[in-house]
């Protein structure tokens, strides 16, 4: 079979099974292919001669090195968004988990307008990052800071990437790409309470300690 290349886009983040078939060759299926937000996944297929009814199933494995582009970064997944406690329930706080992030500060009058945080990525200015939601610009022009902050329960995942290609552009800092969960026909919701009381705070060593006698 003559070699060729095909591109499929756009795809929502998720896990996919990819099949390739041609008359006179065995169908090959690559299972459990993980596509992350703003990801660029390369798959190689080699079809063997045989009946088209015969199928070769291959389980995808995470590549040791991503060679499709020069971007570097990390992804905050749905599980992390659900399980990691976040003060203020604002996703920008989780950017601090990414390597190279530092120098956190409030945005828009110390964050009082949206609760978002400005964060330096790899030494860039805190105002040099670019934010998008489902591929749409999500920047607040005041201080060039994050715009709308969706509820964390509505976010599927987001990626913080540096050294990205020209398709992102706009800013010389990191690109923060967020994807919102897709809807269904069924009503879903969530309920949570964050109990915050100074009685539960840890006592500082230099504070007066009350002990039972």
Phi and psi restraints in degrees (value plus and minus 20) as a CYANA .aco file:
   2 UNK   PHI     -88.4   -48.4
   2 UNK   PSI     120.3   160.3
   3 UNK   PHI     -89.5   -49.5
   3 UNK   PSI     133.7   173.7
   4 UNK   PHI    -181.5  -141.5
   4 UNK   PSI     151.2   191.2
   5 UNK   PHI    -155.5  -115.5
   5 UNK   PSI     124.0   164.0
   6 UNK   PHI    -157.3  -117.3
   6 UNK   PSI     125.4   165.4
   7 UNK   PHI    -140.7  -100.7
   7 UNK   PSI     115.2   155.2
   8 UNK   PHI    -143.2  -103.2
   8 UNK   PSI     100.4   140.4
   9 UNK   PHI    -183.4  -143.4
   9 UNK   PSI     139.8   179.8
  10 UNK   PHI    -103.0   -63.0
  10 UNK   PSI     133.9   173.9
  11 UNK   PHI    -144.3  -104.3
  11 UNK   PSI     122.0   162.0
  12 UNK   PHI     -93.0   -53.0
  12 UNK   PSI     127.2   167.2
  13 UNK   PHI     -77.6   -37.6
  13 UNK   PSI     121.9   161.9
  14 UNK   PHI     142.7   182.7
  14 UNK   PSI    -190.5  -150.5
  15 UNK   PHI    -129.6   -89.6
  15 UNK   PSI     108.8   148.8
  16 UNK   PHI    -144.6  -104.6
  16 UNK   PSI     134.8   174.8
  17 UNK   PHI    -131.3   -91.3
  17 UNK   PSI     107.6   147.6
  18 UNK   PHI    -136.0   -96.0
  18 UNK   PSI     108.6   148.6
  19 UNK   PHI    -140.5  -100.5
  19 UNK   PSI     121.9   161.9
  20 UNK   PHI    -147.5  -107.5
  20 UNK   PSI     110.5   150.5
  21 UNK   PHI    -162.1  -122.1
  21 UNK   PSI     130.9   170.9
  22 UNK   PHI    -177.3  -137.3
  22 UNK   PSI     122.8   162.8
  23 UNK   PHI     -75.6   -35.6
  23 UNK   PSI     112.3   152.3
  24 UNK   PHI      69.9   109.9
  24 UNK   PSI     -20.8    19.2
  25 UNK   PHI    -150.7  -110.7
  25 UNK   PSI     134.6   174.6
  26 UNK   PHI     -92.2   -52.2
  26 UNK   PSI     118.6   158.6
  27 UNK   PHI     -90.6   -50.6
  27 UNK   PSI     114.5   154.5
  28 UNK   PHI    -135.4   -95.4
  28 UNK   PSI     111.0   151.0
  29 UNK   PHI    -140.4  -100.4
  29 UNK   PSI     107.8   147.8
  30 UNK   PHI    -125.8   -85.8
  30 UNK   PSI      96.7   136.7
  31 UNK   PHI    -119.9   -79.9
  31 UNK   PSI     136.1   176.1
  32 UNK   PHI      38.9    78.9
  32 UNK   PSI      28.7    68.7
  33 UNK   PHI    -106.4   -66.4
  33 UNK   PSI      98.3   138.3
  34 UNK   PHI    -112.0   -72.0
  34 UNK   PSI     103.7   143.7
  35 UNK   PHI    -133.0   -93.0
  35 UNK   PSI      97.1   137.1
  36 UNK   PHI    -115.2   -75.2
  36 UNK   PSI     145.7   185.7
  37 UNK   PHI     -79.1   -39.1
  37 UNK   PSI     114.7   154.7
  38 UNK   PHI      37.1    77.1
  38 UNK   PSI       6.3    46.3
  39 UNK   PHI    -107.8   -67.8
  39 UNK   PSI     136.2   176.2
  40 UNK   PHI    -148.4  -108.4
  40 UNK   PSI      80.3   120.3
  41 UNK   PHI    -125.4   -85.4
  41 UNK   PSI     110.8   150.8
  42 UNK   PHI    -130.0   -90.0
  42 UNK   PSI     109.5   149.5
  43 UNK   PHI    -142.5  -102.5
  43 UNK   PSI     114.6   154.6
  44 UNK   PHI    -132.2   -92.2
  44 UNK   PSI     111.1   151.1
  45 UNK   PHI    -142.1  -102.1
  45 UNK   PSI     125.6   165.6
  46 UNK   PHI    -156.9  -116.9
  46 UNK   PSI      90.0   130.0
  47 UNK   PHI    -107.4   -67.4
  47 UNK   PSI     113.8   153.8
  48 UNK   PHI    -114.7   -74.7
  48 UNK   PSI     129.3   169.3
  49 UNK   PHI     -85.1   -45.1
  49 UNK   PSI     115.3   155.3
  50 UNK   PHI     147.7   187.7
  50 UNK   PSI    -191.6  -151.6
  51 UNK   PHI     -98.5   -58.5
  51 UNK   PSI     123.2   163.2
  52 UNK   PHI     -85.7   -45.7
  52 UNK   PSI     -41.5    -1.5
  53 UNK   PHI     -91.2   -51.2
  53 UNK   PSI     -39.3     0.7
  54 UNK   PHI    -102.9   -62.9
  54 UNK   PSI     115.2   155.2
  55 UNK   PHI    -144.4  -104.4
  55 UNK   PSI     113.4   153.4
  56 UNK   PHI    -124.8   -84.8
  56 UNK   PSI      96.7   136.7
  57 UNK   PHI    -119.2   -79.2
  57 UNK   PSI     109.2   149.2
  58 UNK   PHI    -147.2  -107.2
  58 UNK   PSI     111.4   151.4
  59 UNK   PHI    -108.5   -68.5
  59 UNK   PSI     106.3   146.3
  60 UNK   PHI     -88.3   -48.3
  60 UNK   PSI     125.0   165.0
  61 UNK   PHI    -143.0  -103.0
  61 UNK   PSI     123.7   163.7
  62 UNK   PHI     -83.7   -43.7
  62 UNK   PSI     108.2   148.2
  63 UNK   PHI     -87.5   -47.5
  63 UNK   PSI     126.1   166.1
  64 UNK   PHI     -90.9   -50.9
  64 UNK   PSI     -49.3    -9.3
  65 UNK   PHI    -160.9  -120.9
  65 UNK   PSI     108.8   148.8
  66 UNK   PHI    -107.3   -67.3
  66 UNK   PSI      95.0   135.0
  67 UNK   PHI    -132.4   -92.4
  67 UNK   PSI     -17.2    22.8
  68 UNK   PHI     -93.3   -53.3
  68 UNK   PSI     -51.0   -11.0
  69 UNK   PHI    -170.7  -130.7
  69 UNK   PSI     155.3   195.3
  70 UNK   PHI    -115.8   -75.8
  70 UNK   PSI     -13.8    26.2
  71 UNK   PHI     -92.9   -52.9
  71 UNK   PSI     130.1   170.1
  72 UNK   PHI    -152.9  -112.9
  72 UNK   PSI     130.2   170.2
  73 UNK   PHI     145.8   185.8
  73 UNK   PSI    -175.7  -135.7
  74 UNK   PHI    -174.3  -134.3
  74 UNK   PSI     143.9   183.9
  75 UNK   PHI    -139.2   -99.2
  75 UNK   PSI     114.8   154.8
  76 UNK   PHI    -116.4   -76.4
  76 UNK   PSI      96.5   136.5
  77 UNK   PHI    -108.3   -68.3
  77 UNK   PSI     154.0   194.0
  78 UNK   PHI     -79.4   -39.4
  78 UNK   PSI     -62.9   -22.9
  79 UNK   PHI     -82.5   -42.5
  79 UNK   PSI     -59.9   -19.9
  80 UNK   PHI     -88.8   -48.8
  80 UNK   PSI     -58.2   -18.2
  81 UNK   PHI     -82.9   -42.9
  81 UNK   PSI     -53.1   -13.1
  82 UNK   PHI    -101.6   -61.6
  82 UNK   PSI     -52.5   -12.5
  83 UNK   PHI    -122.8   -82.8
  83 UNK   PSI     -42.2    -2.2
  84 UNK   PHI    -105.9   -65.9
  84 UNK   PSI     104.5   144.5
  85 UNK   PHI     -88.6   -48.6
  85 UNK   PSI     111.9   151.9
  86 UNK   PHI    -148.6  -108.6
  86 UNK   PSI      99.3   139.3
  87 UNK   PHI     -85.3   -45.3
  87 UNK   PSI      99.5   139.5
  88 UNK   PHI      70.0   110.0
  88 UNK   PSI     -26.2    13.8
  89 UNK   PHI      32.7    72.7
  89 UNK   PSI      28.2    68.2
  90 UNK   PHI    -141.9  -101.9
  90 UNK   PSI     106.7   146.7
  91 UNK   PHI     -82.0   -42.0
  91 UNK   PSI     -46.3    -6.3
  92 UNK   PHI     -83.9   -43.9
  92 UNK   PSI     -41.1    -1.1
  93 UNK   PHI     -84.1   -44.1
  93 UNK   PSI     -50.1   -10.1
  94 UNK   PHI     -95.9   -55.9
  94 UNK   PSI     -31.7     8.3
  95 UNK   PHI     -82.1   -42.1
  95 UNK   PSI     -46.9    -6.9
  96 UNK   PHI     -85.1   -45.1
  96 UNK   PSI     -32.8     7.2
  97 UNK   PHI     -97.7   -57.7
  97 UNK   PSI     -35.1     4.9
  98 UNK   PHI     -97.6   -57.6
  98 UNK   PSI     121.9   161.9
  99 UNK   PHI     -78.8   -38.8
  99 UNK   PSI     118.5   158.5
 100 UNK   PHI      68.1   108.1
 100 UNK   PSI     -21.8    18.2
 101 UNK   PHI    -108.7   -68.7
 101 UNK   PSI     122.8   162.8
 102 UNK   PHI    -186.3  -146.3
 102 UNK   PSI    -199.1  -159.1
 103 UNK   PHI      35.1    75.1
 103 UNK   PSI      39.8    79.8
 104 UNK   PHI     -99.2   -59.2
 104 UNK   PSI     120.3   160.3
 105 UNK   PHI    -171.1  -131.1
 105 UNK   PSI     142.1   182.1
 106 UNK   PHI     -96.3   -56.3
 106 UNK   PSI     135.9   175.9
 107 UNK   PHI    -138.1   -98.1
 107 UNK   PSI     139.1   179.1
 108 UNK   PHI      30.2    70.2
 108 UNK   PSI      57.4    97.4
 109 UNK   PHI      36.8    76.8
 109 UNK   PSI      36.1    76.1
 110 UNK   PHI      44.0    84.0
 110 UNK   PSI      10.2    50.2
 111 UNK   PHI      61.1   101.1
 111 UNK   PSI     -10.0    30.0
 112 UNK   PHI     -94.1   -54.1
 112 UNK   PSI     -37.8     2.2
 113 UNK   PHI    -108.3   -68.3
 113 UNK   PSI     -52.6   -12.6
 114 UNK   PHI    -155.7  -115.7
 114 UNK   PSI     -30.4     9.6
 115 UNK   PHI      56.5    96.5
 115 UNK   PSI     -13.2    26.8
 116 UNK   PHI    -100.6   -60.6
 116 UNK   PSI     144.9   184.9
 117 UNK   PHI    -140.4  -100.4
 117 UNK   PSI     124.3   164.3
 118 UNK   PHI    -117.5   -77.5
 118 UNK   PSI     110.2   150.2
 119 UNK   PHI    -153.4  -113.4
 119 UNK   PSI     115.0   155.0
 120 UNK   PHI    -102.5   -62.5
 120 UNK   PSI     112.3   152.3
 121 UNK   PHI    -135.7   -95.7
 121 UNK   PSI      99.1   139.1
 122 UNK   PHI      33.9    73.9
 122 UNK   PSI      21.3    61.3
 123 UNK   PHI      63.7   103.7
 123 UNK   PSI     -24.2    15.8
 124 UNK   PHI     -93.6   -53.6
 124 UNK   PSI     140.8   180.8
 125 UNK   PHI     -82.5   -42.5
 125 UNK   PSI     129.8   169.8
 126 UNK   PHI     -82.6   -42.6
 126 UNK   PSI     -46.1    -6.1
 127 UNK   PHI    -107.6   -67.6
 127 UNK   PSI     -15.5    24.5
 128 UNK   PHI    -116.4   -76.4
 128 UNK   PSI     -12.0    28.0
 129 UNK   PHI    -108.4   -68.4
 129 UNK   PSI     137.9   177.9
 130 UNK   PHI    -140.0  -100.0
 130 UNK   PSI     115.8   155.8
 131 UNK   PHI    -141.9  -101.9
 131 UNK   PSI     119.8   159.8
 132 UNK   PHI    -164.4  -124.4
 132 UNK   PSI     131.5   171.5
 133 UNK   PHI    -144.9  -104.9
 133 UNK   PSI      97.5   137.5
 134 UNK   PHI      32.3    72.3
 134 UNK   PSI      17.8    57.8
 135 UNK   PHI      62.4   102.4
 135 UNK   PSI     -18.8    21.2
 136 UNK   PHI    -123.4   -83.4
 136 UNK   PSI     119.5   159.5
 137 UNK   PHI     -74.0   -34.0
 137 UNK   PSI     111.9   151.9
 138 UNK   PHI    -155.3  -115.3
 138 UNK   PSI      35.5    75.5
 139 UNK   PHI    -136.3   -96.3
 139 UNK   PSI     119.5   159.5
 140 UNK   PHI    -116.3   -76.3
 140 UNK   PSI     101.2   141.2
 141 UNK   PHI     -82.9   -42.9
 141 UNK   PSI     -47.7    -7.7
 142 UNK   PHI     -89.8   -49.8
 142 UNK   PSI      95.4   135.4
 143 UNK   PHI      46.7    86.7
 143 UNK   PSI      -9.9    30.1
 144 UNK   PHI      28.8    68.8
 144 UNK   PSI      40.0    80.0
 145 UNK   PHI    -139.6   -99.6
 145 UNK   PSI     153.2   193.2
 146 UNK   PHI     -78.2   -38.2
 146 UNK   PSI     121.5   161.5
 147 UNK   PHI    -107.1   -67.1
 147 UNK   PSI    -139.6   -99.6
 148 UNK   PHI     -81.1   -41.1
 148 UNK   PSI     122.1   162.1
 149 UNK   PHI    -139.4   -99.4
 149 UNK   PSI      73.0   113.0
 150 UNK   PHI     -83.4   -43.4
 150 UNK   PSI     135.5   175.5
 151 UNK   PHI     -77.1   -37.1
 151 UNK   PSI     120.3   160.3
 152 UNK   PHI     -81.9   -41.9
 152 UNK   PSI     -45.7    -5.7
 153 UNK   PHI     -89.7   -49.7
 153 UNK   PSI     -39.2     0.8
 154 UNK   PHI    -111.8   -71.8
 154 UNK   PSI     -28.0    12.0
 155 UNK   PHI    -109.3   -69.3
 155 UNK   PSI     109.2   149.2
 156 UNK   PHI     -99.7   -59.7
 156 UNK   PSI     -69.3   -29.3
 157 UNK   PHI    -190.8  -150.8
 157 UNK   PSI     144.7   184.7
 158 UNK   PHI    -164.7  -124.7
 158 UNK   PSI     134.4   174.4
 159 UNK   PHI    -142.9  -102.9
 159 UNK   PSI     117.0   157.0
 160 UNK   PHI    -129.4   -89.4
 160 UNK   PSI      93.8   133.8
 161 UNK   PHI    -147.6  -107.6
 161 UNK   PSI     121.3   161.3
 162 UNK   PHI    -135.9   -95.9
 162 UNK   PSI     142.1   182.1
 163 UNK   PHI      36.2    76.2
 163 UNK   PSI      23.1    63.1
 164 UNK   PHI    -101.6   -61.6
 164 UNK   PSI     148.3   188.3
 165 UNK   PHI     -98.1   -58.1
 165 UNK   PSI     157.5   197.5
 166 UNK   PHI     -88.8   -48.8
 166 UNK   PSI     -32.6     7.4
 167 UNK   PHI     -84.5   -44.5
 167 UNK   PSI     -42.8    -2.8
 168 UNK   PHI    -113.3   -73.3
 168 UNK   PSI     -75.0   -35.0
 169 UNK   PHI      34.9    74.9
 169 UNK   PSI    -176.8  -136.8
 170 UNK   PHI      53.4    93.4
 170 UNK   PSI     -74.7   -34.7
 171 UNK   PHI    -146.3  -106.3
 171 UNK   PSI     133.3   173.3
 172 UNK   PHI    -112.3   -72.3
 172 UNK   PSI     -21.5    18.5
 173 UNK   PHI    -109.2   -69.2
 173 UNK   PSI    -168.6  -128.6
 174 UNK   PHI    -101.4   -61.4
 174 UNK   PSI     135.3   175.3
 175 UNK   PHI    -126.6   -86.6
 175 UNK   PSI     102.0   142.0
 176 UNK   PHI    -125.8   -85.8
 176 UNK   PSI      84.7   124.7
 177 UNK   PHI    -125.5   -85.5
 177 UNK   PSI     100.8   140.8
 178 UNK   PHI    -132.9   -92.9
 178 UNK   PSI     123.0   163.0
 179 UNK   PHI    -142.7  -102.7
 179 UNK   PSI     111.2   151.2
 180 UNK   PHI    -108.6   -68.6
 180 UNK   PSI     126.2   166.2
 181 UNK   PHI     -81.3   -41.3
 181 UNK   PSI     123.2   163.2
 182 UNK   PHI     -98.2   -58.2
 182 UNK   PSI     133.9   173.9
 183 UNK   PHI    -106.3   -66.3
 183 UNK   PSI     147.7   187.7
 184 UNK   PHI    -153.6  -113.6
 184 UNK   PSI     156.4   196.4
 185 UNK   PHI     -98.5   -58.5
 185 UNK   PSI     -35.3     4.7
 186 UNK   PHI    -116.8   -76.8
 186 UNK   PSI     127.6   167.6
 187 UNK   PHI     -98.3   -58.3
 187 UNK   PSI     105.2   145.2
 188 UNK   PHI    -144.4  -104.4
 188 UNK   PSI     130.9   170.9
 189 UNK   PHI    -178.1  -138.1
 189 UNK   PSI     154.2   194.2
 190 UNK   PHI    -164.3  -124.3
 190 UNK   PSI     131.8   171.8
 191 UNK   PHI    -153.9  -113.9
 191 UNK   PSI     112.3   152.3
 192 UNK   PHI    -169.1  -129.1
 192 UNK   PSI     136.0   176.0
 193 UNK   PHI    -156.8  -116.8
 193 UNK   PSI     112.4   152.4
 194 UNK   PHI    -129.2   -89.2
 194 UNK   PSI      85.8   125.8
 195 UNK   PHI    -104.6   -64.6
 195 UNK   PSI      92.3   132.3
 196 UNK   PHI    -142.8  -102.8
 196 UNK   PSI      94.0   134.0
 197 UNK   PHI    -161.6  -121.6
 197 UNK   PSI     115.4   155.4
 198 UNK   PHI     -86.2   -46.2
 198 UNK   PSI     -36.1     3.9
 199 UNK   PHI     -85.7   -45.7
 199 UNK   PSI     -47.3    -7.3
 200 UNK   PHI    -109.7   -69.7
 200 UNK   PSI     -23.2    16.8
 201 UNK   PHI     -90.6   -50.6
 201 UNK   PSI     127.8   167.8
 202 UNK   PHI     -88.4   -48.4
 202 UNK   PSI     123.8   163.8
 203 UNK   PHI    -103.5   -63.5
 203 UNK   PSI     110.3   150.3
 204 UNK   PHI     -93.6   -53.6
 204 UNK   PSI     128.1   168.1
 205 UNK   PHI     -80.2   -40.2
 205 UNK   PSI     -54.7   -14.7
 206 UNK   PHI    -111.0   -71.0
 206 UNK   PSI     -21.8    18.2
 207 UNK   PHI    -104.0   -64.0
 207 UNK   PSI     139.0   179.0
 208 UNK   PHI     -86.5   -46.5
 208 UNK   PSI     109.2   149.2
 209 UNK   PHI    -124.5   -84.5
 209 UNK   PSI     113.5   153.5
 210 UNK   PHI    -119.5   -79.5
 210 UNK   PSI     104.4   144.4
 211 UNK   PHI    -145.1  -105.1
 211 UNK   PSI     125.5   165.5
 212 UNK   PHI     -94.8   -54.8
 212 UNK   PSI     118.2   158.2
